[in-house]
Amino acid sequence: MADSSRKEIEDLVELLNRYHLTELEVEKKGVRVRVRRDAAPAVSAPVAEPSFTLEAASPSPLLHSSGLPADLGQFLTVSSPIVGTFYRASSPDASPYVEEGDIVKKGQVLCIVEAMKLMNEIEAEADGRIVKILVESTTPVEFGQPLFLIDPQVSA
């Protein structure tokens, strides 16, 4: 494994830990990597840190193929308040609510999460700029799963 690949995987593990995720999947140049935290460490493991598994699979990204920002600590994370299906637009033929780089205002609709045939609008929690859209449209999302990164230091 090349040093750059190892560093990218270590960055994914750090992101998994920082946002208390159980699983993270990313595709880059046609290669998909899934990093997953096991529910509980193995009983025989002497280390108290969680264990991780890496899997290569066919393309079906949850994250955009471009890299994540280097310092995620300065960004606000908009997470899914429910389990459901993520939609970037109000209908298949409509424009997305937001794009990466867009300036948003607190309360502005960012996406929809459909749960049990109910369309739930997810709004920006603060003014800022959309740094990263972390989920592809029509993808299932979990409760608490990060959907967007917003830079609150950049606003209109």
NUSEPA-573819 format. One record per residue (C-alpha): residue number from 1; residue in three letters; x, y, z. Coordinates in nm, 4 decimals, padded with zeros to 6 digits. Example, Ala and Ser with C-alpha at 12.3 -4.5 7.8 and 13.67 -1.06 7.14 Angstrom:
<node num="1" residu="ALA" xx="01.2300" yy="-00.4500" zz="00.7800"/>
<node num="2" residu="SER" xx="01.3670" yy="-00.1060" zz="00.7140"/>
//
This chain:
<node num="1" residu="MET" xx="00.0000" yy="00.0000" zz="00.0000"/>
<node num="2" residu="ALA" xx="00.1405" yy="00.3383" zz="-00.0993"/>
<node num="3" residu="ASP" xx="00.2096" yy="00.5935" zz="00.1741"/>
<node num="4" residu="SER" xx="-00.0476" yy="00.8327" zz="00.0231"/>
<node num="5" residu="SER" xx="-00.3150" yy="00.5590" zz="00.0297"/>
<node num="6" residu="ARG" xx="-00.2301" yy="00.4739" zz="00.3888"/>
<node num="7" residu="LYS" xx="-00.2540" yy="00.8443" zz="00.4847"/>
<node num="8" residu="GLU" xx="-00.5945" yy="00.8740" zz="00.3151"/>
<node num="9" residu="ILE" xx="-00.7221" yy="00.5703" zz="00.5064"/>
<node num="10" residu="GLU" xx="-00.5823" yy="00.7074" zz="00.8325"/>
<node num="11" residu="ASP" xx="-00.7660" yy="01.0353" zz="00.7574"/>
<node num="12" residu="LEU" xx="-01.0901" yy="00.8402" zz="00.7090"/>
<node num="13" residu="VAL" xx="-01.0383" yy="00.6621" zz="01.0422"/>
<node num="14" residu="GLU" xx="-00.9774" yy="01.0000" zz="01.2095"/>
<node num="15" residu="LEU" xx="-01.2989" yy="01.1366" zz="01.0533"/>
<node num="16" residu="LEU" xx="-01.4855" yy="00.8262" zz="01.1747"/>
<node num="17" residu="ASN" xx="-01.3621" yy="00.8844" zz="01.5297"/>
<node num="18" residu="ARG" xx="-01.4108" yy="01.2620" zz="01.5308"/>
<node num="19" residu="TYR" xx="-01.7773" yy="01.2414" zz="01.4283"/>
<node num="20" residu="HIS" xx="-01.8513" yy="00.9188" zz="01.6188"/>
<node num="21" residu="LEU" xx="-01.9541" yy="00.7371" zz="01.3009"/>
<node num="22" residu="THR" xx="-01.9898" yy="00.3608" zz="01.2812"/>
<node num="23" residu="GLU" xx="-01.9179" yy="00.3413" zz="00.9084"/>
<node num="24" residu="LEU" xx="-01.7782" yy="00.5638" zz="00.6350"/>
<node num="25" residu="GLU" xx="-01.7572" yy="00.4860" zz="00.2655"/>
<node num="26" residu="VAL" xx="-01.5699" yy="00.6847" zz="-00.0005"/>
<node num="27" residu="GLU" xx="-01.4968" yy="00.6393" zz="-00.3704"/>
<node num="28" residu="LYS" xx="-01.1991" yy="00.7865" zz="-00.5490"/>
<node num="29" residu="LYS" xx="-01.0947" yy="00.7107" zz="-00.9057"/>
<node num="30" residu="GLY" xx="-01.3269" yy="00.4104" zz="-00.9256"/>
<node num="31" residu="VAL" xx="-01.2025" yy="00.2484" zz="-00.6030"/>
<node num="32" residu="ARG" xx="-01.4413" yy="00.2375" zz="-00.3109"/>
<node num="33" residu="VAL" xx="-01.3173" yy="00.2008" zz="00.0476"/>
<node num="34" residu="ARG" xx="-01.5395" yy="00.1367" zz="00.3482"/>
<node num="35" residu="VAL" xx="-01.4088" yy="00.1990" zz="00.6986"/>
<node num="36" residu="ARG" xx="-01.6267" yy="00.0477" zz="00.9694"/>
<node num="37" residu="ARG" xx="-01.6023" yy="00.0549" zz="01.3460"/>
<node num="38" residu="ASP" xx="-01.7035" yy="-00.2750" zz="01.5055"/>
<node num="39" residu="ALA" xx="-01.9879" yy="-00.2427" zz="01.7568"/>
<node num="40" residu="ALA" xx="-01.7724" yy="-00.3710" zz="02.0423"/>
<node num="41" residu="PRO" xx="-01.4027" yy="-00.4501" zz="02.0652"/>
<node num="42" residu="ALA" xx="-01.3154" yy="-00.8177" zz="02.0678"/>
<node num="43" residu="VAL" xx="-01.2995" yy="-00.9684" zz="02.4162"/>
<node num="44" residu="SER" xx="-00.9485" yy="-01.1004" zz="02.3602"/>
<node num="45" residu="ALA" xx="-00.8142" yy="-00.7682" zz="02.2355"/>
<node num="46" residu="PRO" xx="-00.5828" yy="-00.6080" zz="02.4944"/>
<node num="47" residu="VAL" xx="-00.6199" yy="-00.2614" zz="02.3357"/>
<node num="48" residu="ALA" xx="-00.9260" yy="-00.0570" zz="02.4357"/>
<node num="49" residu="GLU" xx="-00.9413" yy="00.1239" zz="02.0996"/>
<node num="50" residu="PRO" xx="-01.2145" yy="00.0228" zz="01.8526"/>
<node num="51" residu="SER" xx="-01.1151" yy="-00.2061" zz="01.5670"/>
<node num="52" residu="PHE" xx="-01.1694" yy="-00.1217" zz="01.2003"/>
<node num="53" residu="THR" xx="-01.2214" yy="-00.3190" zz="00.8829"/>
<node num="54" residu="LEU" xx="-01.1419" yy="-00.2050" zz="00.5281"/>
<node num="55" residu="GLU" xx="-01.3267" yy="-00.3398" zz="00.2273"/>
<node num="56" residu="ALA" xx="-01.2823" yy="-00.2690" zz="-00.1423"/>
<node num="57" residu="ALA" xx="-01.6070" yy="-00.2946" zz="-00.3370"/>
<node num="58" residu="SER" xx="-01.7816" yy="-00.1794" zz="-00.6527"/>
<node num="59" residu="PRO" xx="-01.8598" yy="00.1896" zz="-00.6998"/>
<node num="60" residu="SER" xx="-02.1556" yy="00.3229" zz="-00.4992"/>
<node num="61" residu="PRO" xx="-02.0169" yy="00.6242" zz="-00.3142"/>
<node num="62" residu="LEU" xx="-02.1610" yy="00.7838" zz="-00.0055"/>
<node num="63" residu="LEU" xx="-01.9043" yy="01.0625" zz="-00.0302"/>
<node num="64" residu="HIS" xx="-01.8001" yy="01.2723" zz="-00.3255"/>
<node num="65" residu="SER" xx="-01.4811" yy="01.1492" zz="-00.4873"/>
<node num="66" residu="SER" xx="-01.2989" yy="01.4788" zz="-00.4174"/>
<node num="67" residu="GLY" xx="-01.0941" yy="01.4986" zz="-00.0963"/>
<node num="68" residu="LEU" xx="-01.2263" yy="01.6191" zz="00.2367"/>
<node num="69" residu="PRO" xx="-01.1049" yy="01.9491" zz="00.3825"/>
<node num="70" residu="ALA" xx="-00.7879" yy="01.9193" zz="00.5884"/>
<node num="71" residu="ASP" xx="-00.9215" yy="02.0786" zz="00.9103"/>
<node num="72" residu="LEU" xx="-01.2759" yy="01.9606" zz="00.9782"/>
<node num="73" residu="GLY" xx="-01.2833" yy="02.1105" zz="01.3294"/>
<node num="74" residu="GLN" xx="-01.3656" yy="02.4602" zz="01.2042"/>
<node num="75" residu="PHE" xx="-01.6790" yy="02.3443" zz="01.0199"/>
<node num="76" residu="LEU" xx="-02.0338" yy="02.2868" zz="01.1414"/>
<node num="77" residu="THR" xx="-02.1764" yy="01.9476" zz="01.0560"/>
<node num="78" residu="VAL" xx="-02.5401" yy="01.9195" zz="00.9512"/>
<node num="79" residu="SER" xx="-02.6476" yy="01.5674" zz="01.0443"/>
<node num="80" residu="SER" xx="-02.9572" yy="01.3681" zz="00.9622"/>
<node num="81" residu="PRO" xx="-03.2122" yy="01.3906" zz="01.2430"/>
<node num="82" residu="ILE" xx="-03.3804" yy="01.0694" zz="01.1238"/>
<node num="83" residu="VAL" xx="-03.3262" yy="00.7462" zz="00.9339"/>
<node num="84" residu="GLY" xx="-03.4444" yy="00.7788" zz="00.5755"/>
<node num="85" residu="THR" xx="-03.3501" yy="00.8530" zz="00.2155"/>
<node num="86" residu="PHE" xx="-03.1494" yy="01.1658" zz="00.1327"/>
<node num="87" residu="TYR" xx="-03.2614" yy="01.3864" zz="-00.1571"/>
<node num="88" residu="ARG" xx="-03.0734" yy="01.6957" zz="-00.2744"/>
<node num="89" residu="ALA" xx="-03.3771" yy="01.8322" zz="-00.4642"/>
<node num="90" residu="SER" xx="-03.7532" yy="01.8474" zz="-00.4187"/>
<node num="91" residu="SER" xx="-03.8096" yy="01.6247" zz="-00.7247"/>
<node num="92" residu="PRO" xx="-03.5947" yy="01.4295" zz="-00.9729"/>
<node num="93" residu="ASP" xx="-03.6190" yy="01.7044" zz="-01.2372"/>
<node num="94" residu="ALA" xx="-03.5682" yy="01.9981" zz="-00.9959"/>
<node num="95" residu="SER" xx="-03.2354" yy="02.1714" zz="-00.9272"/>
<node num="96" residu="PRO" xx="-03.0602" yy="02.0770" zz="-00.6020"/>
<node num="97" residu="TYR" xx="-03.1354" yy="02.2985" zz="-00.3036"/>
<node num="98" residu="VAL" xx="-02.7641" yy="02.3760" zz="-00.2590"/>
<node num="99" residu="GLU" xx="-02.4295" yy="02.3081" zz="-00.4217"/>
<node num="100" residu="GLU" xx="-02.0815" yy="02.3015" zz="-00.2709"/>
<node num="101" residu="GLY" xx="-01.9583" yy="02.6593" zz="-00.2390"/>
<node num="102" residu="ASP" xx="-02.3076" yy="02.8093" zz="-00.1979"/>
<node num="103" residu="ILE" xx="-02.3626" yy="03.0655" zz="00.0776"/>
<node num="104" residu="VAL" xx="-02.6593" yy="02.9652" zz="00.2969"/>
<node num="105" residu="LYS" xx="-02.8612" yy="03.1378" zz="00.5660"/>
<node num="106" residu="LYS" xx="-02.9793" yy="02.9851" zz="00.8920"/>
<node num="107" residu="GLY" xx="-03.3126" yy="02.8129" zz="00.8286"/>
<node num="108" residu="GLN" xx="-03.2520" yy="02.7685" zz="00.4535"/>
<node num="109" residu="VAL" xx="-03.3542" yy="02.4235" zz="00.3211"/>
<node num="110" residu="LEU" xx="-03.0483" yy="02.2153" zz="00.2310"/>
<node num="111" residu="CYS" xx="-03.2091" yy="01.8821" zz="00.1432"/>
<node num="112" residu="ILE" xx="-03.4947" yy="01.6445" zz="00.2151"/>
<node num="113" residu="VAL" xx="-03.4802" yy="01.3207" zz="00.4126"/>
<node num="114" residu="GLU" xx="-03.7756" yy="01.0954" zz="00.3349"/>
<node num="115" residu="ALA" xx="-03.8908" yy="00.8703" zz="00.6152"/>
<node num="116" residu="MET" xx="-04.2024" yy="00.6551" zz="00.5897"/>
<node num="117" residu="LYS" xx="-04.3326" yy="00.8579" zz="00.2910"/>
<node num="118" residu="LEU" xx="-04.2922" yy="01.1856" zz="00.4831"/>
<node num="119" residu="MET" xx="-04.0634" yy="01.4464" zz="00.3299"/>
<node num="120" residu="ASN" xx="-03.8607" yy="01.6177" zz="00.6039"/>
<node num="121" residu="GLU" xx="-03.6819" yy="01.9382" zz="00.5045"/>
<node num="122" residu="ILE" xx="-03.3371" yy="01.9675" zz="00.6627"/>
<node num="123" residu="GLU" xx="-03.2371" yy="02.3290" zz="00.7217"/>
<node num="124" residu="ALA" xx="-02.9070" yy="02.5069" zz="00.7737"/>
<node num="125" residu="GLU" xx="-02.8323" yy="02.5480" zz="01.1426"/>
<node num="126" residu="ALA" xx="-02.6230" yy="02.8626" zz="01.0835"/>
<node num="127" residu="ASP" xx="-02.5189" yy="03.1097" zz="00.8147"/>
<node num="128" residu="GLY" xx="-02.2143" yy="03.0010" zz="00.6170"/>
<node num="129" residu="ARG" xx="-02.0746" yy="02.8389" zz="00.3035"/>
<node num="130" residu="ILE" xx="-02.1365" yy="02.4766" zz="00.2018"/>
<node num="131" residu="VAL" xx="-01.7878" yy="02.3234" zz="00.2110"/>
<node num="132" residu="LYS" xx="-01.8799" yy="01.9621" zz="00.1401"/>
<node num="133" residu="ILE" xx="-02.1901" yy="01.7606" zz="00.0564"/>
<node num="134" residu="LEU" xx="-02.1168" yy="01.4260" zz="00.2196"/>
<node num="135" residu="VAL" xx="-02.4021" yy="01.2162" zz="00.0774"/>
<node num="136" residu="GLU" xx="-02.5206" yy="01.1370" zz="-00.2744"/>
<node num="137" residu="SER" xx="-02.8860" yy="01.1962" zz="-00.3601"/>
<node num="138" residu="THR" xx="-03.1204" yy="00.8945" zz="-00.3145"/>
<node num="139" residu="THR" xx="-02.8793" yy="00.7380" zz="-00.0638"/>
<node num="140" residu="PRO" xx="-03.0134" yy="00.5870" zz="00.2604"/>
<node num="141" residu="VAL" xx="-02.8934" yy="00.7780" zz="00.5673"/>
<node num="142" residu="GLU" xx="-02.8788" yy="00.6905" zz="00.9364"/>
<node num="143" residu="PHE" xx="-02.9743" yy="00.8971" zz="01.2385"/>
<node num="144" residu="GLY" xx="-02.6876" yy="01.1346" zz="01.3159"/>
<node num="145" residu="GLN" xx="-02.5073" yy="01.0727" zz="00.9868"/>
<node num="146" residu="PRO" xx="-02.3239" yy="01.3860" zz="00.8659"/>
<node num="147" residu="LEU" xx="-02.4829" yy="01.5307" zz="00.5508"/>
<node num="148" residu="PHE" xx="-02.3095" yy="01.8664" zz="00.4987"/>
<node num="149" residu="LEU" xx="-02.0078" yy="02.0590" zz="00.6236"/>
<node num="150" residu="ILE" xx="-02.0668" yy="02.4342" zz="00.6596"/>
<node num="151" residu="ASP" xx="-01.7982" yy="02.6965" zz="00.7143"/>
<node num="152" residu="PRO" xx="-01.9639" yy="02.9502" zz="00.9464"/>
<node num="153" residu="GLN" xx="-01.6752" yy="03.1945" zz="00.9000"/>
<node num="154" residu="VAL" xx="-01.7806" yy="03.2576" zz="00.5378"/>
<node num="155" residu="SER" xx="-02.1225" yy="03.4193" zz="00.5018"/>
<node num="156" residu="ALA" xx="-02.2863" yy="03.6921" zz="00.2954"/>
//
